[in-house]
């Protein structure tokens, strides 16, 4: 037995195929957009992390020379307060904070641009003789 299809069912099948192909193209376009967005966010996070690392290192280099200030932060149990300069360029903006937590002096940098953020912190403790601060850890 020979099967024949009428023109109406062929037209419906063609319309369904064209519609399906259109949906597939839209989905592929959205996937491409999302891939680029993820890549851009990854690059932005890396740049912000570098800004924060630079800022916290610069503040550490400055504060390690001022042991009296660090001791006063520790002895007074000062909360986190903004300190140093605000770094700002086309890649983002970075604020540095210094304060005491759990017997340690924390230097904390937060870099941000739009909805992206990166944070870096140094923990300083007094050495065994209690006369100078040493770097305990970086996070």
N, CA, C and O of each residue as an XYZ file, in Angstrom:
556
protein
N       0.822     -1.174      0.000
C       0.000      0.000      0.000
C       0.876      1.250      0.000
O       1.840      1.372      0.755
N       0.516      2.119     -0.833
C       1.231      3.357     -0.997
C       0.573      4.445     -0.150
O      -0.646      4.617     -0.155
N       1.445      5.193      0.596
C       0.898      6.264      1.442
C       1.146      7.600      0.752
O       2.253      7.890      0.298
N       0.152      8.356      0.688
C       0.283      9.693      0.117
C      -0.147     10.703      1.162
O      -1.055     10.458      1.955
N       0.528     11.847      1.145
C       0.165     12.899      2.083
C      -0.414     14.060      1.295
O       0.019     14.375      0.186
N      -1.369     14.657      1.885
C      -1.947     15.803      1.196
C      -1.133     17.058      1.474
O      -0.273     17.074      2.354
N      -1.411     18.086      0.727
C      -0.658     19.336      0.853
C      -0.827     19.992      2.206
O       0.097     20.664      2.666
N      -1.930     19.837      2.849
C      -2.175     20.460      4.153
C      -1.244     19.927      5.230
O      -0.703     20.705      6.016
N      -1.049     18.626      5.280
C      -0.167     18.064      6.312
C       1.289     18.397      6.022
O       2.073     18.560      6.957
N       1.670     18.502      4.768
C       3.042     18.902      4.427
C       3.270     20.348      4.833
O       4.345     20.679      5.333
N       2.298     21.208      4.634
C       2.425     22.614      5.019
C       2.559     22.753      6.532
O       3.371     23.543      7.013
N       1.777     22.000      7.274
C       1.845     22.047      8.745
C       3.206     21.561      9.216
O       3.801     22.158     10.114
N       3.701     20.489      8.625
C       5.018     19.964      8.998
C       6.103     20.998      8.697
O       7.013     21.184      9.505
N       6.023     21.662      7.569
C       7.009     22.682      7.209
C       6.962     23.855      8.184
O       8.009     24.365      8.583
N       5.792     24.281      8.563
C       5.648     25.382      9.520
C       6.248     24.992     10.870
O       6.940     25.791     11.501
N       5.983     23.775     11.306
C       6.526     23.301     12.590
C       8.053     23.263     12.528
O       8.716     23.667     13.483
N       8.617     22.787     11.426
C      10.079     22.738     11.280
C      10.693     24.138     11.272
O      11.727     24.363     11.900
N      10.069     25.073     10.570
C      10.593     26.449     10.533
C      10.510     27.083     11.922
O      11.447     27.758     12.351
N       9.413     26.875     12.615
C       9.257     27.415     13.977
C      10.297     26.820     14.915
O      10.888     27.539     15.720
N      10.527     25.515     14.819
C      11.518     24.842     15.665
C      12.924     25.365     15.388
O      13.709     25.579     16.313
N      13.237     25.570     14.105
C      14.551     26.107     13.740
C      14.723     27.527     14.291
O      15.811     27.889     14.739
N      13.666     28.320     14.260
C      13.730     29.685     14.799
C      13.982     29.668     16.298
O      14.793     30.446     16.801
N      13.299     28.795     17.008
C      13.509     28.677     18.454
C      14.937     28.238     18.767
O      15.556     28.739     19.705
N      15.449     27.307     17.982
C      16.816     26.841     18.173
C      17.812     27.975     17.969
O      18.768     28.093     18.736
N      17.614     28.807     16.963
C      18.513     29.930     16.707
C      18.469     30.950     17.847
O      19.506     31.477     18.249
N      17.282     31.224     18.363
C      17.155     32.151     19.497
C      17.866     31.575     20.718
O      18.565     32.304     21.423
N      17.701     30.299     20.974
C      18.348     29.653     22.124
C      19.868     29.696     21.985
O      20.565     29.965     22.964
N      20.387     29.439     20.804
C      21.832     29.505     20.589
C      22.362     30.924     20.768
O      23.454     31.118     21.303
N      21.599     31.907     20.326
C      21.994     33.302     20.534
C      22.052     33.658     22.013
O      22.977     34.343     22.448
N      21.081     33.205     22.785
C      21.073     33.462     24.227
C      22.246     32.757     24.917
O      22.864     33.317     25.821
N      22.544     31.546     24.493
C      23.678     30.807     25.057
C      24.980     31.542     24.787
O      25.827     31.647     25.674
N      25.146     32.045     23.587
C      26.334     32.804     23.231
C      26.445     34.065     24.091
O      27.528     34.398     24.573
N      25.336     34.756     24.282
C      25.312     35.963     25.119
C      25.724     35.627     26.549
O      26.536     36.336     27.145
N      25.170     34.553     27.100
C      25.492     34.161     28.479
C      26.959     33.753     28.631
O      27.587     34.054     29.646
N      27.498     33.075     27.630
C      28.913     32.707     27.681
C      29.798     33.949     27.725
O      30.761     33.995     28.490
N      29.482     34.952     26.914
C      30.264     36.193     26.907
C      30.110     36.938     28.226
O      31.070     37.523     28.727
N      28.922     36.921     28.783
C      28.690     37.600     30.064
C      29.489     36.942     31.186
O      30.073     37.635     32.019
N      29.517     35.617     31.213
C      30.291     34.892     32.228
C      31.777     35.204     32.065
O      32.475     35.425     33.055
N      32.259     35.222     30.842
C      33.662     35.530     30.595
C      33.990     36.955     31.027
O      35.022     37.187     31.657
N      33.127     37.905     30.699
C      33.345     39.297     31.120
C      33.365     39.420     32.634
O      34.197     40.145     33.180
N      32.455     38.720     33.332
C      32.430     38.758     34.799
C      33.688     38.143     35.382
O      34.201     38.632     36.389
N      34.192     37.087     34.776
C      35.413     36.448     35.242
C      36.606     37.390     35.111
O      37.436     37.482     36.015
N      36.682     38.079     33.994
C      37.763     39.044     33.780
C      37.642     40.195     34.777
O      38.645     40.629     35.342
N      36.425     40.691     34.998
C      36.198     41.784     35.954
C      36.597     41.350     37.362
O      37.220     42.121     38.092
N      36.245     40.122     37.753
C      36.604     39.626     39.087
C      38.125     39.574     39.255
O      38.651     39.941     40.306
N      38.821     39.121     38.221
C      40.281     39.037     38.287
C      40.890     40.432     38.426
O      41.805     40.636     39.224
N      40.381     41.394     37.647
C      40.892     42.760     37.725
C      40.624     43.367     39.098
O      41.495     44.022     39.671
N      39.415     43.149     39.628
C      39.081     43.683     40.950
C      39.949     43.039     42.025
O      40.379     43.715     42.960
N      40.207     41.761     41.904
C      41.067     41.068     42.876
C      42.474     41.671     42.852
O      43.084     41.862     43.904
N      42.982     41.967     41.672
C      44.306     42.575     41.568
C      44.335     43.961     42.197
O      45.309     44.322     42.857
N      43.279     44.739     42.000
C      43.198     46.069     42.620
C      43.194     45.930     44.135
O      43.912     46.653     44.826
N      42.387     45.003     44.659
C      42.303     44.798     46.113
C      43.641     44.321     46.670
O      44.060     44.776     47.735
N      44.310     43.421     45.974
C      45.616     42.936     46.435
C      46.635     44.068     46.478
O      47.414     44.176     47.425
N      46.623     44.907     45.451
C      47.540     46.041     45.425
C      47.251     47.000     46.582
O      48.170     47.467     47.255
N      45.975     47.288     46.803
C      45.594     48.246     47.852
C      45.950     47.732     49.237
O      46.478     48.484     50.056
N      45.669     46.461     49.512
C      45.952     45.929     50.843
C      47.468     45.827     51.059
O      47.951     46.052     52.169
N      48.211     45.492     50.014
C      49.676     45.432     50.144
C      50.250     46.822     50.392
O      51.148     46.991     51.216
N      49.729     47.815     49.676
C      50.204     49.187     49.866
C      49.912     49.678     51.281
O      50.757     50.323     51.904
N      48.710     49.372     51.791
C      48.355     49.787     53.154
C      49.196     49.033     54.183
O      49.615     49.607     55.187
N      49.437     47.766     53.935
C      50.290     46.972     54.832
C      51.694     47.571     54.890
O      52.254     47.737     55.973
N      52.263     47.895     53.728
C      53.608     48.484     53.694
C      53.653     49.798     54.457
O      54.645     50.106     55.119
N      52.586     50.564     54.365
C      52.523     51.847     55.082
C      52.370     51.631     56.585
O      53.064     52.271     57.375
N      51.472     50.737     56.984
C      51.176     50.560     58.403
C      52.248     49.789     59.160
O      52.428     50.008     60.358
N      52.960     48.895     58.491
C      53.998     48.138     59.189
C      55.113     49.073     59.680
O      55.857     48.732     60.600
N      55.220     50.245     59.062
C      56.180     51.255     59.515
C      55.687     52.002     60.754
O      56.479     52.624     61.462
N      54.388     51.941     61.015
C      53.781     52.661     62.137
C      53.278     51.656     63.184
O      52.073     51.452     63.332
N      54.203     51.044     63.895
C      53.878     50.023     64.885
C      53.009     50.579     66.024
O      52.176     49.864     66.581
N      53.210     51.854     66.363
C      52.407     52.462     67.430
C      50.927     52.514     67.045
O      50.057     52.238     67.872
N      50.646     52.866     65.797
C      49.259     52.886     65.340
C      48.664     51.484     65.402
O      47.542     51.311     65.879
N      49.389     50.498     64.933
C      48.887     49.120     64.959
C      48.629     48.648     66.388
O      47.633     47.974     66.651
N      49.526     49.002     67.310
C      49.319     48.619     68.716
C      48.086     49.305     69.290
O      47.344     48.698     70.063
N      47.860     50.565     68.921
C      46.678     51.261     69.428
C      45.402     50.636     68.872
O      44.406     50.541     69.590
N      45.411     50.212     67.624
C      44.243     49.532     67.038
C      43.962     48.257     67.823
O      42.811     47.954     68.138
N      45.012     47.516     68.136
C      44.849     46.252     68.857
C      44.402     46.480     70.302
O      43.473     45.824     70.774
N      45.046     47.391     70.994
C      44.749     47.609     72.417
C      43.371     48.231     72.632
O      42.714     47.949     73.634
N      42.935     49.064     71.710
C      41.634     49.729     71.838
C      40.502     48.909     71.227
O      39.341     49.312     71.287
N      40.831     47.778     70.649
C      39.834     46.921     69.971
C      38.975     47.733     69.008
O      37.746     47.668     69.043
N      39.633     48.486     68.162
C      38.921     49.354     67.225
C      38.144     48.535     66.192
O      38.643     47.536     65.674
N      36.930     48.967     65.904
C      36.177     48.306     64.823
C      36.782     48.683     63.471
O      37.605     49.594     63.377
N      36.366     47.978     62.443
C      36.866     48.265     61.101
C      36.491     49.687     60.700
O      35.321     50.067     60.744
N      37.488     50.462     60.311
C      37.277     51.840     59.885
C      38.010     52.080     58.574
O      39.074     51.505     58.343
N      37.447     52.928     57.711
C      38.156     53.243     56.459
C      39.482     53.936     56.769
O      39.560     54.775     57.667
N      40.493     53.584     56.036
C      41.796     54.202     56.203
C      42.481     54.248     54.846
O      42.095     53.532     53.923
N      43.469     55.067     54.733
C      44.199     55.145     53.472
C      43.397     55.836     52.385
O      42.318     56.380     52.619
N      43.957     55.793     51.204
C      43.332     56.426     50.046
C      42.333     55.474     49.395
O      42.462     54.255     49.502
N      41.352     56.035     48.730
C      40.432     55.251     47.907
C      41.053     55.173     46.517
O      41.275     56.193     45.865
N      41.326     53.956     46.078
C      41.862     53.773     44.734
C      40.704     53.718     43.759
O      39.726     53.004     43.982
N      40.818     54.473     42.678
C      39.733     54.500     41.715
C      40.323     54.657     40.318
O      41.144     55.540     40.070
N      39.887     53.778     39.408
C      40.260     53.881     38.004
C      39.141     53.298     37.157
O      38.058     53.015     37.670
N      39.391     53.115     35.867
C      38.338     52.615     34.979
C      37.943     51.180     35.288
O      36.869     50.735     34.883
N      38.801     50.445     36.003
C      38.496     49.047     36.340
C      37.629     48.918     37.580
O      36.983     47.888     37.772
N      37.600     49.943     38.430
C      36.783     49.874     39.627
C      37.263     50.820     40.706
O      38.077     51.712     40.468
N      36.738     50.602     41.896
C      37.023     51.450     43.048
C      37.364     50.540     44.224
O      36.749     49.486     44.387
N      38.341     50.937     45.049
C      38.767     50.094     46.160
C      38.893     50.910     47.442
O      39.515     51.972     47.462
N      38.288     50.390     48.513
C      38.371     50.998     49.841
C      39.162     50.059     50.749
O      39.068     48.837     50.631
N      39.941     50.649     51.656
C      40.734     49.854     52.601
C      40.267     50.178     54.007
O      40.055     51.340     54.354
N      40.107     49.121     54.824
C      39.662     49.251     56.203
C      40.701     48.599     57.120
O      41.362     47.631     56.746
N      40.827     49.159     58.337
C      41.719     48.586     59.344
C      40.945     48.511     60.648
O      40.224     49.441     61.007
N      41.100     47.391     61.358
C      40.432     47.223     62.638
C      40.957     46.001     63.367
O      41.830     45.289     62.870
N      40.409     45.767     64.560
C      40.828     44.638     65.390
C      39.732     43.594     65.428
O      38.548     43.922     65.504
N      40.137     42.323     65.375
C      39.190     41.224     65.517
C      39.942     40.012     66.053
O      40.949     39.586     65.488
N      39.432     39.466     67.152
C      40.008     38.258     67.760
C      41.503     38.393     68.059
O      42.269     37.458     67.828
N      41.913     39.541     68.565
C      43.312     39.748     68.940
C      44.247     39.935     67.758
O      45.462     39.805     67.905
N      43.704     40.236     66.602
C      44.516     40.460     65.408
C      44.132     41.795     64.795
O      42.994     42.249     64.919
N      45.089     42.411     64.137
C      44.796     43.607     63.363
C      44.518     43.139     61.935
O      45.321     42.424     61.335
N      43.371     43.551     61.406
C      42.955     43.137     60.069
C      43.051     44.344     59.136
O      42.536     45.421     59.436
N      43.712     44.144     58.011
C      43.716     45.132     56.925
C      42.878     44.497     55.823
O      43.209     43.421     55.327
N      41.803     45.158     55.445
C      40.809     44.568     54.552
C      40.554     45.529     53.396
O      40.246     46.700     53.621
N      40.679     45.048     52.170
C      40.422     45.859     50.984
C      39.236     45.279     50.227
O      39.139     44.068     50.025
N      38.337     46.167     49.813
C      37.165     45.768     49.031
C      37.168     46.574     47.738
O      37.074     47.801     47.749
N      37.278     45.858     46.630
C      37.238     46.499     45.315
C      35.908     46.164     44.667
O      35.434     45.031     44.750
N      35.304     47.160     44.016
C      34.003     46.915     43.395
C      33.836     47.737     42.130
O      34.400     48.819     41.968
N      33.039     47.170     41.250
C      32.629     47.843     40.027
C      31.267     47.277     39.665
O      31.131     46.086     39.390
N      30.282     48.124     39.669
C      28.923     47.655     39.383
C      28.489     46.640     40.431
O      28.520     46.920     41.629
N      28.088     45.470     39.976
C      27.651     44.417     40.897
C      28.771     43.464     41.280
O      28.545     42.544     42.067
N      29.964     43.654     40.748
C      31.090     42.760     41.021
C      31.909     43.291     42.188
O      32.125     44.496     42.318
N      32.368     42.357     43.046
C      33.198     42.712     44.193
C      34.319     41.703     44.354
O      34.186     40.539     43.974
N      35.433     42.168     44.927
C      36.536     41.291     45.314
C      37.083     41.814     46.630
O      37.138     43.022     46.858
N      37.488     40.890     47.494
C      37.991     41.264     48.815
C      39.305     40.551     49.093
O      39.496     39.396     48.712
N      40.205     41.258     49.764
C      41.472     40.681     50.199
C      41.732     41.214     51.601
O      41.481     42.387     51.879
N      42.238     40.351     52.491
C      42.561     40.836     53.828
C      43.879     40.236     54.313
O      44.250     39.120     53.949
N      44.571     41.011     55.143
C      45.787     40.568     55.813
C      45.479     40.535     57.299
O      44.794     41.414     57.822
N      45.984     39.524     57.968
C      45.865     39.422     59.428
C      47.251     39.610     60.032
O      48.207     38.929     59.660
N      47.339     40.547     60.968
C      48.614     40.833     61.629
C      48.508     40.495     63.114
O      47.496     40.782     63.754
N      49.555     39.887     63.652
C      49.607     39.589     65.085
C      50.933     40.098     65.629
O      51.904     40.259     64.890
N      50.955     40.348     66.939
C      52.205     40.730     67.597
C      53.115     39.514     67.674
O      52.654     38.398     67.912
N      54.408     39.736     67.472
C      55.343     38.616     67.597
C      55.492     38.225     69.069
O      54.902     38.861     69.942
N      56.267     37.198     69.343
C      56.376     36.662     70.701
C      56.919     37.675     71.701
O      56.522     37.672     72.866
N      57.818     38.535     71.258
C      58.351     39.560     72.163
C      57.365     40.704     72.360
O      57.506     41.491     73.296
N      56.366     40.800     71.484
C      55.353     41.847     71.613
C      55.817     43.209     71.175
O      55.233     44.219     71.568
N      56.869     43.260     70.357
C      57.357     44.576     69.956
C      57.080     44.921     68.496
O      57.196     46.087     68.118
N      56.719     43.953     67.669
C      56.381     44.297     66.289
C      55.316     43.324     65.754
O      55.145     42.209     66.247
N      54.614     43.804     64.725
C      53.559     42.997     64.109
C      54.130     42.187     62.954
O      54.990     42.647     62.203
N      53.623     40.971     62.841
C      54.018     40.104     61.726
C      52.756     39.637     60.992
O      51.674     39.553     61.572
N      52.923     39.347     59.739
C      51.812     38.891     58.903
C      51.501     37.442     59.241
O      52.355     36.565     59.111
N      50.281     37.203     59.672
C      49.855     35.851     60.025
C      49.226     35.139     58.840
O      49.441     33.943     58.641
N      48.447     35.875     58.051
C      47.786     35.237     56.915
C      47.181     36.236     55.959
O      46.954     37.399     56.291
N      46.926     35.739     54.747
C      46.290     36.544     53.703
C      45.085     35.769     53.208
O      45.164     34.560     52.992
N      43.972     36.461     53.028
C      42.744     35.795     52.586
C      42.095     36.596     51.488
O      41.046     36.206     50.976
